[in-house]
Amino acid sequence: MTEKPIRFEDALERIFLLRAKNTTVRTEILAGLTTFVTMGYILFVNPNILAAAGVPKDAAIAATIWSTVFSTALMGLWANFPIAVAPGMGLNAFFAYTVVLGMGLPWQTALGAVFISGIAFLALTFGGVRQAIIRAVPVNLKYAIGVGIGMFIAFVGLQGSGIVIGNPASLVTAGHVASLRFELGQPAPLLALAGLVFTGALMARNIKCALLLGIAFTTFLGMLCGATPIPDGLSSLINANVPRLSETFMAMDIAGAWEYGILSIIFTFTVVELFDNMGTLIGLARKAHLMKDDGSMENLDRALTSDAIGTMVSAALGTSTVTSYVENGAGIAAGGRTGLTALAVAGFFAMAIFFAPLLEFVPGFATAPALILVGSLMMSEVVYVRFDDITEALPAFLTIVMMPLTYSIANGLAFGFCSHGLLKLLSGKIEDLNWVMGLIGLAFMANFALRLG
């Protein structure tokens, strides 16, 4: 008696348990498309941020795509989570503007730090330490970290577009847009502002691909104004080379990153990714009904391990740390409940490699509105920050404000964590402290001492 061949639908059912999750193949694929459209802006934004750090843009595009494909497929196939993973906003800004441009390190050394932080994530996950650290950090600081990163991202967009510029008297001031003049050779601020208003209007109308449409609109305006080149017909795009990883693949300098100092860079990569990814993952799992009444989640360890492996692979390919995206909420709202949604997202990103030549024509001022709007969305959690207790309010405030003002996510974390421990200790509220927070605070203080020395 011959065995019946396994149908494609049956194979998907065995892998993703679709019926148990009350979903279908069609629903999962459509949910994956929804997620891809809402987070597709990363294809434009991340390469521009990495290019600012000296990473060859062509290779940065390829690294962005393939790190997203690998990490998202792993999350879907192994953890069975409907969550896409890509180079994280905030983490890429820390990579480029704090580590490379701010500290003067080569981008290869920064990639080495990303790889080591991935090893740290993996070790912390296997030991259950990631969960313990998340539980130990006060809720107020968790919210403040997200808000501060949002302000930092928005500031990067405002500065990169010329809406905010340097000033020797006041450090910063408004750019040419302040006088509403379209100055010859300086169209970027007004073009970015036009894109910001246009994209904001699309978002107000709940258009899911608002950020992508906003980037396209601003790029088109830039071409009309001569601020960015126009492609020489479709043939130039068709015949253009597909982006390759040759300039960034395995270019990371692990030894250099380790030699420079684990406290200052690797520690910060680990801490920022730890809180950013864990909070997002838990929130999305709750929205997808993957969290049980007792707060536990099936396959959580696999999801965290997937994230850690994805971080190491992203460094090897040539991009900054990957993380779970809040935009996954759109796909989950569209019905995504299993890893098939994530696998669909990975497939759409893989196909995007053939359209990658278009990304070369997208200027920085066109992606600035997306940075500003993503930052504004991350600011929404400020309503949850407690300001009725100064020992909670001041550390949260310092965490938020010191990230953009010092142009460093690391400095914001350091000021927040150190002030929290000192205030609790000096105000007699030592019962609010725990040994994990004490160790983190001491690590940041040691880092300050090393830099001052």
N, C-alpha and C positions, 0 to 999 in steps of 0.2 A: 504494500500500500504506500503510494507516494505521498509525501508531506505537501500540504498546500503552501505555496509561496507566501511569504510574509508581505502583506500590503504595506505601502508607504505610510498610510494613515495608522496602521497597527503599530508600526515601528515608532512613530512619533508618540503614540499613546503609551508605549512601554517606557520610553525615555522621559517624557514630560508629565505623565499622569494627567492628561487633559480632562478626562471625565471626572476624576476625583476633585479637580480644581474648578469644575463647572464652567469649562470653556471649550472652544473649538479651534481648529487649525486656522480657519478664516479670521476669527476674532483676534487670534494671536498675531497673525501676519499684519493685519490692519493696525493693531496696537503698536507693533514694531515700526511700521511706517510713520505713525504719529510721533513716536519718540524720536525717530531719525530726523524728521522735519523740524521738531522743536529744538533739538540740540545740534543741528547741522552747522550752526554758526561757528562751532569750534574749528571747523575746517579752514575758516578764514582767519579767525582771531589768533589761535595758538601759533601758527607759523609766523605771523607778524610779530608776536611777542618774542618768540625764540630768535627770530632774525635780528631783533634789536640787541640781543645778547651776542650776536656774531655767528649764530648757527646758520649755515647755508640754507636759504629759504626753500630751495627745491627739495633738499633732503629733509627739512623740517616738515614739509607737507606730507612726504611719504611716511615719515616717522609718526606723525599725528594719525594718519589713516590706519597704518598697520598695527600700531599699539592699541588703538581703539578696537580694531577687528579682533585681535587676539584676546584682549582682556574681556571684552563683551561676550565673545563666544565661550570662553572658559567659564564665565559667570553663569551663562545659560545652560551649558551642557553638564557642568559638574555640580553647581549649587542649585540649579533649576529655579533661579530667581529671574523675574521679568525686568532686570535692571541692566542698563547699558553703562559701561565704564569707559572713560576717556581722560586725556590730560586735563587736570583740574584747574579751573579758574581760581586765581589766588595763589595756588601752588606754582603755576607757570610764571606769574608776576614776581613771586618771591625768588624763583630760579633766575629770572632775567635781570630784574631791577635791583634786588638786594644782593644776591650772591655774586653774579657776574659783573654788573655795572657798578654796584655799590662797593663791594669788597675787592673788586679787581681780579677775580679769579677767572681763569680760562673756562669756557663753557664745557670743555672736556672734563675738567675737575669737578664742576657742578654736577655733571652726569654721574660721575663716580660717587658723589654724595647721595644722589638719588638711588643708585644701586644698593649702597650700603644700608640706606634707610629701608629699602625693600626687604633686605635680610633681617633687619631689626623687626619689621612688621611681622615677618614669618615666625621669628623666634617668640615674639610677644604673643602671637596667636596660639601657637602650640602650647605655650605655658599658661594660657588663660590670663596673661597679664594685661592685654589690651582692654578686656572687659573690666578688670580691677581698676585700671587707671581712669577709665571713663566714669566709673561709679564714684571715684575719689574726688574728681574735679567738681567744684561747686557749680550748680546750674547757672548761676548768674554769669560766671566766667565763660561757660559754654556758649551762652547766647551772645556775650560780648565778643567772643572770638569771631563768630560769623558776621556780626555787624561791622567789626573793625576791618575784616577782609573785604567786605562790601564797599566800605568807604575807600579803602586802598585801591581796589579795582576801578572804581569810579574816577578817582583822582588820576590814575594812569591814563584813562580814556580822555579826561579833560585836558591833561597836559599833552598827550600825544597828538591831539587834534589842534592844539594851539588855542583852545578856548581859555585855558589858564596858562600863563607864561611866567618866567622868572622876572624878578625885579630886585635890583640891588638894595633898595630902600626898605621894601616890605617883604622880601623873599619871593612872594608870588603876587600876581595881579591878573586882571582880566585881559585877554588878548584883543585882537583887532575887532572881534565881534562886539566889544563893549560899546563902540561908537556906531555900530550897525553899518560900517563902511565895508565895501567890497574892494579891498586894496589890491592893486595889480601885483601879481606874484604871491599873494597871501590869501587865496580863497579857502584854504582848508578849514579855518574855524567856522565860517558861515555854512560851508557845505556839511560839516559835521553837525552843526546845530539844526540845519534843515532835516538831516537824516534822523536826528534824535526826536524831533517833533513828529515826523512822519511815522517812525517806528512806534513811538508812544501811542499815536492815534490808532494804529493797527492793533496794538496790544489791548487798548481800551475796547476795541470791537471783538476781542477774544479770537483773533485770527492766529492760528497755531504756528504758522511759519513767519510770524511778524519780524523776528530778528533777521532771518534770511532775506526777506523782501526789503527790509530796511537797508541791509548791506548792498543789495543789488541796486536799489534806488539811489543811494548816495554815490555809488561807483558810477552809475549812469550820469548823474549830475556832474561828477568830476570830469567825465569824458567830454561832456558838452562844453564845459568851461576850460578845457585844455589842461586841467590839473593832473590828469592821469592819462597815459597813452591809450589809444583805441586799437584793438586787435586788427591786423591786416587781413580781414576776411576770415571765413570759417576754415579755409584751407590751412592757415597758419596754426589754428588750434588743433585741427585734425592731425597735422603732421608734426606737432610738437611732441617732444619726448615725454613719456610717462615719468613722473618723479621717481628717483631712485634713492636708495639708502646708502649708497657707496661712501658718501662723505661723513656720515654719522654712525654707521653700523660698527659697534664695538670700539667706538672712539673714546669711550669713557676712561677717565684716569682714576682708577680706584685707589692706587697707592698715593697719589697726590691729594685726594680728598681725605684720606685717613691721616696723612701727615699734617695737613693744614690744621685740623682740630675737630674732634668729634663733637665737642660741646657746642660750638658756634653754628655749624651748618647742619650736620647730620641730625643732631638732636632736634633742631627746629623743624626740619623736613618731617621727622618722625612725629613730633607733637602736633603740627598743623594737620597732617594727613590723618592722624589718629582721630582727632575730634571731628574734622570735616566729614570723613567718610563714615564713621560710626553713627553720627547723628543723622546723616542723610539716609543711610541704610535702614536704620530703625524706623524713621518716619515713613519711608516708602513701603517697607514691609507692613506697617500698620495700615497704610492706605490700601494695600493689595490684599488685606485680610490674611496675611501669612503669619501674623503674630497671635499666639495663643492668649487666653485670658490671664495666665500667670506671667505674661511678658516674654516668654521664651519663643524662639523661632527655630523652625526646622531648617537644618543645613546652614545655620549661621556660621559655624566654624569653617565650612566649605566656602561660604561667601567671603569671609575675611581672608582666608588663605588664597582665594582667587585674586583678591585685590593685591595682596602682598606679592604674589608671583607676577601679576600684571605690572607692578611697579618696577620689578627687576628687569622684566622684558622691555619695558618702555625705555629704561636707561640704556639698555644694550642697543636698542633701535635708534635712539637719539632724541628723546623728548623727555619732558619733565614728568613728575609723578602723576599716575592715573588715579581717578577716584569715581565714586558713584555720583551721578548727576541728578539734581533736583528735577530737571526737565523730564525725568522718567515718570513723574507724576501724570503727565499728559497721556502717555501710553497706558498707564495703569487705569486712568479714568476712562480710557477707550476700551477697557476690558482685559488688558494683559494680566495674566495670572501665573504664567510659567516661564521657564527658560526659553521656550520657543519664541517668545517676544524678543528676548535679548539676541537670540540667534538670527532673527530677522533683521534686527538693527545692525548686527555685524555684517550681514550680507549686503545691506544697502550702503554701508560705509565702504565695503570692498569695491562695489561698483563705482563709487565716487572717484577712485583712482584714475578712471578714464576721462573724467571731467576736470582733473586737477590742473591742466594748463590754464583754465579760466582763473584759478586762484592767483596766478602771477599778476593779473591785472587789477587785483583788489588792493587799493592803497590803505595806509594806516588810518586816515581820517574816515574811511568808510566803515571800518570795524570799531571805531571809537564809540559810536552810539550804542552798539551792543554791549561794550564794556560798561558804559555809564548805566544802562538799564539793568544789566545783571547786578551791578553794585547796588542800585536802588532797591531791587527785589530782595537782596540779602539784608538790607537795612530793616526790613519789616519786623524782624525779631527783636528790635529794640524795645518794643512795647512790653516784652516779657522781662526786661531787666529791672531788678529792684533798685529803687533810689531812696527808699525810706530808711535805710541803714547805711551810714557812711562807710562802715567797714566792708560793705558789699558794693556800694555805689562807686566809691573812689577807684578800687581796682578795676571794675568794669569800665569806668570812664577812661582810665589810663590805657587800658587794653585797646579801646576803640579809637581814641584820638591819637595815640602815639604811632599807630601803624601808618596812617597817611602823613603825619607831620614829620616823622623820622624817615619816611620812605622805606619802611622795613616792617614786615610782619613779625620778624623775630624780636625786634625791639618792643613792639606792642605786647607780645606775649611775656617778655621779660618784665616789663614794668607792671603788668597786671598781676602776674604770679607772685613776684617779690613783694609788692605792696600789700597783697592779700594776706600773706603770712605775717608780715611785720605789723600790720594794723590789728589783726586778730590777737597777736601776741601782746602788743603794748596796751590794748584796750581791755585786757583781761578775759577775752573770749577764746581762750586756748582750747576749749572743748569743741570749737568749730573746726579745728585743724585736725589733720590726720597725717600719718607718717609719709604717705605717698606724695601729698601736696608739699610736705616739708622737704622731701628729696628733690622734687622738681624745682622748688624755690631756691634751694641751695645750689642746684646745677646752674640755674640762670645767674645767681650771684657770683659763682665761680667764673662763669663766662665773662661777666662784667669786669671782674678783677683782672682776668687774663688780658682783656682788651685794653684796660687802663694801664696795665703794666707794660 
